[in-house]
Amino acid sequence: MSTPARVFYDLPTWTPLYGEPPHAFHGCTSVGFLCRAPEGVLATLVPAPLEALGDVFHVGWLLADEVDAKGATPHRDVHVVEFGIPVSYDGTVGGHCTLEYIDDDMGMAVGRELWAWPKKMGAFVWEERDGGLHLECHRKGHLIIDADFSEADGDEGGAAWPDIFGVRDDAPYLQVRQVPATAGAPARAEVISVDVSEGTTYETRPGTGTLRLHDGPQDALSILGPVEVIGARSDRLDFLFPYGEVIGSVDVD
C-alpha cells in the first residue's frame, strides 16, 4: 500500500513552528507610504530574473490582531514593515518584497522557508500620537525606521494611489527563491507568484506622513533616501496568504 504524497512538511516535524497555508490575517491595520527612490537604485535591489519598474517603492506597515493557520495556535499582535518594489517577469507585473522586518518567529521562518521572503526580526513601536500614528522599527537595539501618519481631508495625500506605483492592490507578489547547486544540477533561481487577492478591505483612508530611514550595523537603509513621500494611506482589512506557485526558473551562473 503506497503512502500518499505529503504537500506540507512542518519543521520541526514533531513540534511544528507554523501551520499549513493558507494563513489567515484577521483584524489588520495597514499604513502604506509611496516613496521615490534615487534614480536607478531600485534596480539594484531586485534579484534576477525580475525587472524593476520605475523608481517608486512602497513601505507598508502592518499590525495583525491574529494570524491563524490550520492545526496551529493563533499568533496575536504581529507587527510587520516591508519594502515593496513594482516588478515584472515574463509579462506578469506584481510587487516584490525586497526586505521585511517582523516581530514573530513563526512569520519570519515560514516566510523565508516557503515563499522566499527576505525577512529579519525587529522590535516595533505602534502608538497613537497627536491624532495620528507613530511607528518605529528597531533592529538589535538600533532605530532603523520611523514614520508618522495622519488621516488627510478629502483625497489629499491619497489621490495618486495606486497608479503612480504601477501595481494593482490585488496584483501578486513575485519573489525569487535561490536553489543551491547539487551534484549534476546547476544552481537556479525560481520565481514564485503569491496571490494575496483573497480578502476584504473594510476601510481605506488617504493620509499624509513622513518616513525616515536610518542605517544599522547590518541594515544599510539609507541607500533609499533621503525619503520623498508622495502618497500615504491606511486600510483596515482581513486577507489570506496561500501557497505560492513557481512560474519560472532560470539557471544561475
N, C-alpha and C positions, 0 to 999 in steps of 0.2 A: 504494500500500500504506500503510495507516494505521499510526501508531506507537502501541503500547499505552500507555494512560494510566499514569503513574507514581503510586504511592501515597506513596512516601517520597522526600523531597528532602534529601540531605545538604548541609551547608553548612560550609565551602566545598565546592563540588561536586568539586573535584579533589584536595583534601587534607582529607577529612572529619574532623570532631572526634569524632563518635559514629556508631555503627551503628544499623541499623533495629531498632525494637522488635519483639518483647518483649526487655527487658533482664533478664538472669538474675542475681540476687544470691545468691552462694554463701558458705557459712561465716559466716553473720551472727550477731552477738550484739547483742541489743537490751536496753535498760534503759528502762523506762517509769515515769513518775510521774503519778498523777492528782492534780490540784491544784484548789483552789477559788478562783475569782476574785472580786473585789468585785462586788456585785450590779449587773447591767446592763452591765458593761464588755465582756463578750464580744460582745454585740450590736453594739457599735460597731466591732468588728474583722472583721465578716463582710460581704462585698460583696453587694449586691442582685443577683439576686433570692433568694439564700439567706436562711434564717432560723436564728438561733442557738437552740439548745435548752438552756436552763438556764445554770448558772454554773460548771460543772466543765469543765476543759480538761486536755489530755494533753501532757506534754513527753516526747518519745521520742528517745532517743539510739541510734545505730546504728553498728556497726563491721562492714563487709563485707570479708571476705578477698579477694573477687574479684567484679567486676561485668563481665558478658560480654554482647556483642551481636553479631548476625550481621555478619560482614565487618569486625570491628573488633578491635584488640588489647585484651585484657582490662585493666581498671583494677583496681589492688590497694590494699588498706588504705584504703578510703574511709570517712571519718567524716561523720556527719550528726547534727544535732539539729533537731527540728521541733516546732512548737506546733500541736496539733490541737484543733479545736472541733467538738462534735456539731452538725449542721445538718440542715435538711430543705428539700426543694424539690419541690413538686407531688406530695406523698405519698411521696417517696423520702427515707429517712433515711440519712445517711452521716457521714463525718468530713471536715472541711475543714482543710487546712493553711493557716494564716494567715501563717506565717513559717518559713523554714528556713535553716539555715547548713550549708555543706558545704565540704570541702577539696579538691574535684576539679572542674576546669574543665569536663570533659565532663558531669558530673552537673548542674552549675549551668546550663549552656547548654541541654541537652536538656530539662530540667525546665521552664525558662521558655518555650522555643520551642514545645514540643509539648503540654505539659499545663497551662500557666498556673500553674506552681508559683512562689510568691513567694520566690525563693532569693537568698542572698547568700553570698559566700565567707567562710570562717572558718578559724581555726587551732585545733587541738584538743590537749588532754591527755587520755589514756585510760590509766590505770595502776592496777595492783593496790596496795591500801594497807590495812593493818590488817585483812586477811582479806576486804576488800570491794573496791569500785571507786571511784576518784576521777576525776571527769570535769570538764573545763573547755572552754569555747569562748571564743576571743578574736577580736576584730574590729579590724583596723588597730592592733594593739598594746594594745587595751583588753580587760580581762576583762569579759565581759558575762553569762556563765552559768557557775556551777559547782555540782556536785552530788556527793553521796556516797551509795553504795548498799551495803547488806549483806543477805545472804540471811537470812530470818526462820525461826524454828522453827514448824513446823506451818503454819497458814494466816494467821498474824499478818501484817498489812500487805497481804495479797492477797485477803482474804475478800470485799471489796467490789467486786472486779473481775469482769466489766466492767459489771454492771448499773447502778452509780451513774453511769457515763459515758453510758449510754443508747445506745451504738453497739456492735454486734457486732464481733468481731475480723475477720470476713470481709465486713463492710459496705464499699461502695465509697467511694472519695474523691469528693467533689464540689468541683470547682474552677470558677472563673469567669474566662473569657478576654475581655478587653476588646478589641473590634474598632473601630478608629477610623472616623469618618465619611469617606465618599468622595463625590465629586460625584454627587448624585442619590440617595444612600443614607445614612440616619442612622447614628450610632454605635450599637453594640449590645453586649450582654453575653451571651456563650454559656456555658451550664452544661455542663461536661464531667464525665462519670462515668468513673472509672477503677477497674476491677475487679482488685484485688490478692489475690484469694482463692486463686489457684493457687499452692500451695507446700506445704512440710512444716515443721511445728514439732516439733522433736525433744525439747525440754525446756522446761518453764515452772517458774520458781521464784519464789514470793512473797517479798517483802522489805520492808525499811524504808529510809527515806532522808531526806535533806534536799536542798533545792534553793534556790539563791539567784540572783536576777536583779539585774543592775547596768546602769545606763544608760551608753551610749557616746555619742560625738558625734552619731551619726545612728541610734542604737538605743535608743529610749525604752522599755525593757522594764519599768520599774518600774510602769507602768500596770496590770500584772497582779499586783502584790504589795501588801503582804508575802505571800509564798507560803505557803499552807497545804497541805502534802502529806497526802492522805487515802488513798493507796494506792500501792504500788510493786511492780514485778516485773521479772524478767529472763527472756528467751527465747533459745533457740538455734534458728535457722531458716534455710531457703532459700525464696526466692519469686521470682515473675516479675512484671515491671512491663510491661504490654502497652500497646497503643494505647488512647486514651480514646475515648469516644463522646459526641457532642453530643446532649444530651437535652432541651435547651430553649434559647430565645433570646428576649431582650426588647430593645426599643429603649431607648436611653439618651437622656434629655433633655439 
